[in-house]
Amino acid sequence: MAWYLVNTEYAGIHSNVIVKADSPEQAEKDVSVIEFFKDELSDEQKKKFEKLSHKKQMNIIKQYLRYSDV
């Protein structure tokens, strides 16, 4: 695993995200999944979610996908 810098745009705001992943492609996929998931959250949930580490965010998303009908 390595750290990758991913350029992203969320809600019209451009930002850079540092992600630990196996490849640059996986890092970009992780960021895309996080952005999609954040659209499902309320504003309060979004603020709490954004404060978490990338690893914790991905674990929450994995649990959500495992137990949802998505």
C-alpha positions in Angstrom: 0.0 0.0 0.0 1.1 3.6 -0.7 -0.3 7.1 -0.2 -1.8 8.8 -3.3 -3.0 12.3 -3.9 -6.3 12.4 -5.6 -7.8 15.5 -7.1 -11.5 15.6 -6.7 -14.5 17.8 -7.0 -17.4 17.5 -4.6 -20.4 19.9 -4.7 -18.5 22.2 -7.0 -15.5 22.5 -4.7 -12.2 21.3 -5.9 -9.9 19.6 -3.4 -7.0 17.2 -3.0 -7.4 14.1 -0.9 -4.6 11.9 0.4 -5.6 8.2 0.3 -3.8 5.0 1.3 -4.5 2.4 -1.4 -2.9 -0.4 -3.4 -2.8 1.6 -6.6 -3.7 5.1 -8.0 -6.8 3.6 -9.6 -8.0 2.1 -6.3 -7.4 5.5 -4.6 -9.6 7.2 -7.2 -12.3 4.6 -6.8 -12.3 5.0 -3.0 -12.7 8.7 -3.3 -15.6 8.3 -5.8 -17.4 5.9 -3.4 -16.9 8.3 -0.5 -18.3 11.2 -2.5 -21.3 9.1 -3.6 -21.9 8.0 0.0 -21.7 11.6 1.3 -24.7 12.5 -0.9 -26.8 10.1 1.1 -26.0 11.8 4.5 -27.7 14.7 6.2 -25.6 17.9 6.7 -24.9 16.9 10.4 -23.9 13.4 9.4 -21.7 14.7 6.6 -19.8 16.9 9.0 -19.1 14.0 11.4 -18.2 11.7 8.6 -15.7 14.1 7.1 -13.8 14.3 10.4 -13.1 10.6 10.3 -9.9 9.1 8.8 -10.1 7.6 5.4 -9.9 4.1 6.8 -12.8 4.6 9.1 -14.8 6.2 6.3 -14.3 3.1 4.1 -15.2 0.8 6.9 -18.5 2.6 7.5 -19.2 2.5 3.7 -18.5 -1.3 3.6 -20.9 -1.9 6.5 -23.5 0.3 4.8 -23.2 -1.6 1.6 -23.3 -4.9 3.3 -26.6 -4.2 5.1 -28.4 -2.0 2.6 -30.3 -2.8 -0.5 -28.1 -0.7 -2.7 
